[in-house]
Amino acid sequence: MRLAAVAIALTISGLYAQEHPRPGSGAPHDAGTAPAPAASVAPPPVEKTSKTRHSIQINGKTLDYTATAGTLLLNKDDKPWASIFYVAYTVDGDQDGSKRPITFAFNGGPGSSSVWLHLGALGPMRVVLGPNGEQPKPPYHLVDNEDTALQFTDLVFIDPVTTGFSRAAPGEKEDQFHGFDGDLNSVAEFIRLYLTRFERWGSPKFLAGESYGTTRAAALSERLLENDGIYLNGITLISTVLNFETISFARGNDLPYALFLPSYTATAWYHKKLPKDLEGDLEKALGESRRFAGNEYNAALMKGDKLTAAERTNVVHEMARLTGLSEQYINESNLRVPEDRFTKELLREQRKTVGRYDSRLEGEDIDAAGDSPEYDPSYASVQGVFTAMFNNYVRADLKYDSDSPYQVLTDKVRPWSFDRFQNRYVNVADMLRQAMTQNPSLKVMIATGYFDLATPFFATEYTVNHIGLDPGLSNHINLTYCDAGHMLYTQKNCLDALHGAMSDFYQKALPTP
């Protein structure tokens, strides 16, 4: 998600103790001899943990597990640095739990908690949505998640600083965590500390990230290896962005226009805006769109002003055929339609918009003539249910008490710093390549949705095809697809498919007995 904790949130008060004369003394205060006012000191953060026992029925079998909701206190230079909230799930009865796989999971944003993967895909409980991820009527409900990854791995859901209940320690500036490197270092330190505190260094280790969480996971693979000697077995990337050039619409960067086109085709297919010869078969339509985007359209974008009138006419016609947009609109847009304008234009005549995270879902703006939607209907469909259900679940079921607001998705992390990548696009694909080269046992699974207009599948394919891995390691990256959006697990059949793919992936990534 844009984008997918402390035990007790602590704030820096900034108040100062005031010195007053003793009652009844009547003596004037001597400013020249009295000690200077002392600043009040915020109490140091403390770790807080709640353990509860649970069970879930899966395919007629009972899985008993322990849930731990709590905080780990990170230290830097022997001083409190940050308090990170997490929820961990471990299976009961495992005679050698230290050898069981463990997965650290997080979402993205930047500014997102881990609630989406936690209650949407991997955890033992999940929210109930409509068949295609539609917003249900409140009050909302949780049900047992028979697709929980707990069947084949223990789970630790991490909320980065300022998200969830995680906060910087008193006296520490939160903006030091609001950037690529600060975020990377704090999450890496949490993982190292968790492995140490809970004696999991001997476990097979995995990461799972969504959206910007895939950026974080790819970068962590190198950071953990080089700084901490932590070698991963596998990484699951859901709705992936490793190279921001592939999704950054900007004058002078034509790459995203070609890479988004197949997702526009999928969207137009769903809303029945394609011609009859393409409407019957999504895979056929996507195949044609991929070929056109990678050949004629890409060549036309590269030619720029040198494109002939005849070539332009042909490209405009084929783009209209594959996107559902009018030839006039495409021509007036100079063949370049960014995502926010596409989501506004496709159903404009019906006074409707389509979602960014899931382009199957429709919204409605008061101004049908605008250039971009007022809101994303696909985020509105999940925000309320995930927020309500986690706030209830963490207190009622996990018995973790806190009056602090749980920051599901916050803009308090902005502006997000990418200082390391000044004057160039963020690209962590090479960090992943280096980790896979130095640790040739590392395997990567990528899951992507056809109706995702935040991290489109063709952009992911482009990134993987340009990662530069040795040919002998190329089969260590595997892509899977589903007819869903950014949060592909909100569609039940895609959640089932994700679970099956991850189960197979873990078996292949684990060492042979």
Secondary structure, DSSP 8 states (H G I E B T S, - for coil): ------SS-------B------TT------TTTS----B---------EEEEEEEEEETTEEEEEEEEEEEEEEEETTEEEEEEEEEEEEETT-TTGGGS-EEEEE--TTTB-SHHHIIIIISSEEE---TTS----SS--EEE-TT-GGGTSEEEEE--TTSBT-EE-TTS-GGGGSBHHHHHHHHHHHHHHHHHHTT-TTS-EEEEEEEHHHHHHHHHHHHIIIII----SEEEEEEE-SBGGGT--BTTB-HHHHHHHHHHHHHHHHTT-S-HHHHT-HHHHHHHHHHHIIIIIHHHHHHGGG--HHHHHHHHHHHHHHHS--HHHHHHTTT---HHHHHHHTTGGGT-EE-SS-TTSEE--S-TTSSS-SS-HHHHHHHHHHHHHHHHHHHHTS-----S--BSB-STT-S-B-GGGTTS--B-HHHHHHHHHHSTT-EEEEEEETT-SSS-HHHHHHHHHTS---GGGGGGEEEEEESS-SSGGGSHHHHHHHHHHHHHHHHHHS---
